[in-house]
Amino acid sequence: ADLGGADLSGADLSGADLSGGKLGFVDLSGANLIGVEYLTLFQIKIACNWEQAIYKGNWNSENSEWIVDEQVNQQYIEKIKQDKASDPPESVNCSKWDE
């Protein structure tokens, strides 16, 4: 799917299959990406506000909701930042989402 430029802020994409998905310039702030399949670090990094997305957590079946593991989530974000091989060749212009 070509989701380029979409506002996915706060979207629940948990468990989605994003193989071949185009995420360029999407807003991922607060998006739930727990358990997403076939999501590459490059796909993440060409999105906007990816540092504010949720990648790690657990399903609480009692309350039917995701519980974010803040510490593990932050560690994963740091791991993404440190992986320089997945950096886009050019910086991503996210000014669209600054409004």
VENRA-V711518 format. One record per residue. N is the residue number from 0. RES is the residue in three letters. D_CENTER is the distance of its C-alpha to the mean C-alpha in whole Angstrom. Layout:
BEGIN
N_RES_D_CENTER / N_RES_D_CENTER
END
This chain:
BEGIN
0_ALA_15 / 1_ASP_15 / 2_LEU_13 / 3_GLY_13 / 4_GLY_14 / 5_ALA_13 / 6_ASP_12 / 7_LEU_9 / 8_SER_10 / 9_GLY_10 / 10_ALA_10 / 11_ASP_10 / 12_LEU_9 / 13_SER_10 / 14_GLY_12 / 15_ALA_12 / 16_ASP_13 / 17_LEU_11 / 18_SER_14 / 19_GLY_15 / 20_GLY_12 / 21_LYS_12 / 22_LEU_9 / 23_GLY_11 / 24_PHE_12 / 25_VAL_9 / 26_ASP_9 / 27_LEU_5 / 28_SER_8 / 29_GLY_8 / 30_ALA_6 / 31_ASN_7 / 32_LEU_6 / 33_ILE_9 / 34_GLY_11 / 35_VAL_9 / 36_GLU_12 / 37_TYR_12 / 38_LEU_9 / 39_THR_10 / 40_LEU_9 / 41_PHE_11 / 42_GLN_8 / 43_ILE_5 / 44_LYS_8 / 45_ILE_10 / 46_ALA_8 / 47_CYS_9 / 48_ASN_8 / 49_TRP_5 / 50_GLU_7 / 51_GLN_8 / 52_ALA_5 / 53_ILE_7 / 54_TYR_7 / 55_LYS_11 / 56_GLY_13 / 57_ASN_16 / 58_TRP_18 / 59_ASN_21 / 60_SER_23 / 61_GLU_26 / 62_ASN_24 / 63_SER_21 / 64_GLU_18 / 65_TRP_15 / 66_ILE_16 / 67_VAL_14 / 68_ASP_15 / 69_GLU_15 / 70_GLN_16 / 71_VAL_15 / 72_ASN_11 / 73_GLN_12 / 74_GLN_14 / 75_TYR_11 / 76_ILE_9 / 77_GLU_13 / 78_LYS_13 / 79_ILE_11 / 80_LYS_13 / 81_GLN_16 / 82_ASP_15 / 83_LYS_17 / 84_ALA_17 / 85_SER_14 / 86_ASP_14 / 87_PRO_15 / 88_PRO_19 / 89_GLU_19 / 90_SER_17 / 91_VAL_15 / 92_ASN_16 / 93_CYS_14 / 94_SER_18 / 95_LYS_17 / 96_TRP_15 / 97_ASP_17 / 98_GLU_20
END
